[in-house]
């Protein structure tokens, strides 16, 4: 059984007099920095000077410094910049300014697990990984609750690494919902698998294939869009809140019987075998090497070229019209 902590189990005391430098002010950086500040902790933000986020962070009431100066000043360096630039920024701007006994903190373990970053042995290496997008991390905190996190310690130089990790999780608001112990390896491999096989890759491919099946059978694209994409959120919300069987108990009897008997025809053993292949490519480093090589060669075009194919797909053309009909003031 996984080890868990709730809010009453954890204190902010281990880090209440320490300076936390949040490096990066994107979706997660914005959410976590503001949650930590609102929890009464000493937060500074480290950014590239003159970058687009500098003014935003200052307007939000943060002390904003260059990455180098923020790291010089910090006791805890919380790295929330994109994965593919972490190694370069660490090598050039973070590592030269780390002090003995600092904590090097992440919200994703890839840079440490795959050794993109080789941190010195005289710092703590820790992780607090909220299980939700930054917008949700901030939203649930402001509602008086929080987004659950998984937490890990990779290197405990000070013998206080776990205290620091859990206190950070509390400051972010995650202990209100609950935090679960993991390892850097487990977080990376399960996170990547979920993104690729289920949450993003598998789900998007399932939607597109379902849409194509209906349209190719002669049904209107607009009707197909609503049936296979728009309504998906309603079902996922039920699953998240009540579990899989809780969802089955809250849909129609026809949906229940049809889903229970036909779902396994679609998501069959062959699909599971393909999932195992995807997992193996993560575990043995194949995907890591492919991703690094493609990004180094093509930059953002490593994924943009695939996204352009989806942009051109009929489901996106129809979807833009349907979303504009429902939410005319929204911007995509």
Rosetta blueprint (number, residue, H / E / L):
1 X L
2 X L
3 X L
4 X E
5 X E
6 X L
7 X H
8 X H
9 X H
10 X L
11 X L
12 X L
13 X H
14 X H
15 X H
16 X L
17 X L
18 X L
19 X E
20 X E
21 X E
22 X E
23 X E
24 X L
25 X L
26 X L
27 X H
28 X H
29 X H
30 X H
31 X H
32 X H
33 X H
34 X H
35 X H
36 X H
37 X H
38 X H
39 X L
40 X L
41 X L
42 X E
43 X E
44 X E
45 X E
46 X E
47 X E
48 X L
49 X L
50 X L
51 X L
52 X L
53 X L
54 X H
55 X H
56 X H
57 X H
58 X H
59 X H
60 X L
61 X L
62 X L
63 X E
64 X E
65 X E
66 X E
67 X H
68 X H
69 X H
70 X H
71 X H
72 X H
73 X H
74 X L
75 X L
76 X E
77 X E
78 X E
79 X E
80 X L
81 X L
82 X L
83 X H
84 X H
85 X H
86 X H
87 X H
88 X H
89 X H
90 X H
91 X H
92 X H
93 X H
94 X H
95 X H
96 X H
97 X H
98 X L
99 X L
100 X L
101 X L
102 X L
103 X E
104 X E
105 X E
106 X E
107 X L
108 X L
109 X L
110 X H
111 X H
112 X H
113 X H
114 X L
115 X L
116 X L
117 X L
118 X L
119 X L
120 X L
121 X L
122 X L
123 X L
124 X E
125 X E
126 X E
127 X E
128 X E
129 X E
130 X E
131 X L
132 X L
133 X L
134 X H
135 X H
136 X H
137 X H
138 X H
139 X H
140 X H
141 X H
142 X H
143 X L
144 X L
145 X L
146 X L
147 X L
148 X L
149 X E
150 X E
151 X E
152 X E
153 X E
154 X E
155 X E
156 X L
157 X L
158 X L
159 X L
160 X L
161 X H
162 X H
163 X H
164 X H
165 X H
166 X H
167 X H
168 X H
169 X H
170 X H
171 X H
172 X H
173 X L
174 X H
175 X H
176 X H
177 X H
178 X L
179 X E
180 X E
181 X E
182 X L
183 X L
184 X H
185 X H
186 X H
187 X H
188 X H
189 X H
190 X H
191 X H
192 X H
193 X H
194 X H
195 X H
196 X H
197 X H
198 X H
199 X H
200 X L
201 X H
202 X H
203 X H
204 X H
205 X H
206 X H
207 X H
208 X H
209 X H
210 X H
211 X H
212 X H
213 X H
214 X H
215 X H
216 X H
217 X L
218 X L
219 X L
220 X L
221 X H
222 X H
223 X H
224 X H
225 X H
226 X H
227 X H
228 X H
229 X H
230 X H
231 X L
232 X H
233 X H
234 X H
235 X H
236 X H
237 X H
238 X H
239 X H
240 X H
241 X H
242 X H
243 X H
244 X H
245 X H
246 X H
247 X H
248 X H
249 X L
250 X L
251 X L
252 X L
253 X H
254 X H
255 X H
256 X H
257 X H
258 X H
259 X H
260 X H
261 X H
262 X H
263 X H
264 X H
265 X H
266 X H
267 X L
268 X L
269 X H
270 X H
271 X H
272 X H
273 X H
274 X H
275 X H
276 X H
277 X H
278 X H
279 X H
280 X H
281 X H
282 X H
283 X H
284 X L
285 X L
286 X H
287 X H
288 X H
289 X H
290 X H
291 X H
292 X H
293 X H
294 X H
295 X H
296 X H
297 X H
298 X H
299 X L
300 X L
301 X H
302 X H
303 X H
304 X H
305 X H
306 X H
307 X H
308 X H
309 X H
310 X H
311 X H
312 X L
313 X L
314 X H
315 X H
316 X H
317 X H
318 X H
319 X H
320 X H
321 X H
322 X H
323 X H
324 X H
325 X H
326 X H
327 X L
328 X L
329 X L
330 X L
331 X L
332 X L
